[in-house]
Amino acid sequence: MKGILIFAVCYFTCTALVAQTFTMGKDCREKDGQALGMLKEKKYPEALEAYQLMAKSCKTKDAKETIAVGKAEAYNGMGKFEDALHTINALLARPNLPENTKKAAEYRKKSFEFGVEFAKAHANDQYVFSPKNLGDGVNSEESEYFPSLPVNGSELYFTRRLGNFNEDFFGSIRSGNYE
């Protein structure tokens, strides 16, 4: 009987710790959803502020990871590539990072490093990051990135994030506008 009691106490204590450490609560998921909406709408300063506010009340491991990625994306969207890179490097320095989070962070790190190097190389150009919407044939409510044009310039290939977790390659053919 004593063994069962010890097992039950250990089981429920460990379950509570795991739930506390690795699961965002409903309030934090809602805050993340709102901040993600701001990122999708390219309201980067507002998204950054939302993630900074979220950090004050959402303290679980996965919330901290989500906040770090969101803040890095907001900095990147604002053209603050060094801040984005610093934020993502701090995330990558955390121990026991889940494999999916690590892969996503490393992927972003490459983009942010490119942004930092590009900004340094063009410091006197007064470069302004100003992406243009190419219409429904390319742009959607999801994030699109890494565009590539073949030599003939009549097609555009790019990556689109789907459901905020998966990615896939897409193509569009140019006939005036991309379709």
N, C-alpha and C positions, 0 to 999 in steps of 0.2 A: 504494500500500500504506500509505504514511504517513497519507493522508487517511482510509482505512478505520479505521486504528488510533485516530486522533484522534476520529472519529465514535463508535467503540465505547466509548472511555473516557468521552466526554461523555454518551453515551446511558445507560450504566450508572450513572454518577455522578448524573445528573439523575433517573433512575428511582429510585435509592435515596433521594435527597433528598425526592422527592415522596412516596414510600411512608412515609418517616419522618415527614414533616410532616403528611400528611393521613389516615393510616390508624391507627386504634387497633389494638393487638395483641389477641390472644386473652384475655390476662389482664385487660386493661383493659375489654374488652367484657363479660367475666364479672362484673367488679366493678360495671360500670354496670347490668347486668341485676339484680344483687342489690339495688343501691340503688333501681332503678326498682320492684322488688317491694316494698320498704319504703314508697315513696311511694304505691303502689297500696293498700297495707294501712293507709295513713294513719299510719305510724310515722315521723313527720317528724323528730324529733330523731335517731333512728337513721339515717335517710336522709342527713341533713346530715353526720353523723359519717362515714358511708360515703363520701360525696363528698369530704369533707376529706381522708380517708385516700387516696382515689383520686388526688387532686391531687398527692400526694407522689411517686407512681410513674408516673403517666400524663401525659406531657409533650407529646404531639403536639397539633397545632392543633385537630383535631376532638375530642380528649379534653378539652382545655381548654374548648371550647364546650359540650360535653355536661355537663361538671362545673358550669359556670356556670349553665346552665339548671336542672340538678338541684338545686343549692344554692338557687337562687331559688325553686323550687317548694317546697322543704322550709321555707324561711323563711316563705313565704306560708302554708303549712299550719299553721305554728306561730303565725300571727297577727303575725309580725314583718315587716309590710308595707314598712317603710322599708328594712330589710336586703334584702328581696327586690327592691325597686326599685333600690337601689344596685347590687346584683349584676347585674341585667339591664341597667342603664345602662352598666356597665363592659364588658359583653359587646358592646353596641351600639356602643361607642366603638372597638372593634377594627377595624383596616383589613381590607379584602378579605373581609368576612364573606359566606359563601355566602347566596344569595337566600332559600332555605328557612329557614335559621337566622335570618336577619334578620327575615323575616315572623313567624316563631314568637316571636321575642324582642319584637318590637313589639306583637304581640297580648297577650303576657303583661304587658308594660309598662302597657298600659291597665288591666288588671285590678289590678295592684299599685298604680297611681296611685289607682284607685277605693278600694282598701283603705286607703291612707294618708289620703285625704280623709275617708273614712267614720270612721276611727278618730279623726281630729282633731275632726270635727263631733260625735262622741259620746263625747268623752273622759271626761265625768262620768257616763256611763251605765253604766260597768263592763261594757261589751259583751264578751261572750264568743262567739267564733265556734264554733258547735257544730252542724254540719250533721247532719241526720237521714236515715237510710236510708228511702226510701219503698217499698222492696220490689222484687221482680223486675220489675215493670212499668216501673220507671224505672232503678233502680240495677243496675249490673253490676260486673264486675271491672275494667272500663275507667273512665276518668275522665269524669264528666258535669258540665257546667257551663252557665252562662248560661240558667237556667230562665226561662220566661216563661209567664204565665197570661193568657188572653184575659179579657175583661170577665165572661163567664158563669162563669168559675172551674171549669168542668167538664173542661177539657183542660189539659195541661201540655206545653209544647214546650221542648226543651233540645238542647244540643250534646253529642255523645259522641265522644271520641277513639277511633279504631279502630286497633289494631295499633301504637299509640304514634306514628303518623305522620299518619294521615288523620283527618279529622273529618267528621261528617255530622249532620243534624238528625233528631231523633226526636220522637215525640209519644206521649202516653199519655192515655187517657180515664179520668176519675174515676167510679167507681161504688163508693163506700165507700173502697176503696184504688185507687190508679192501676194500670191494667192495661196 
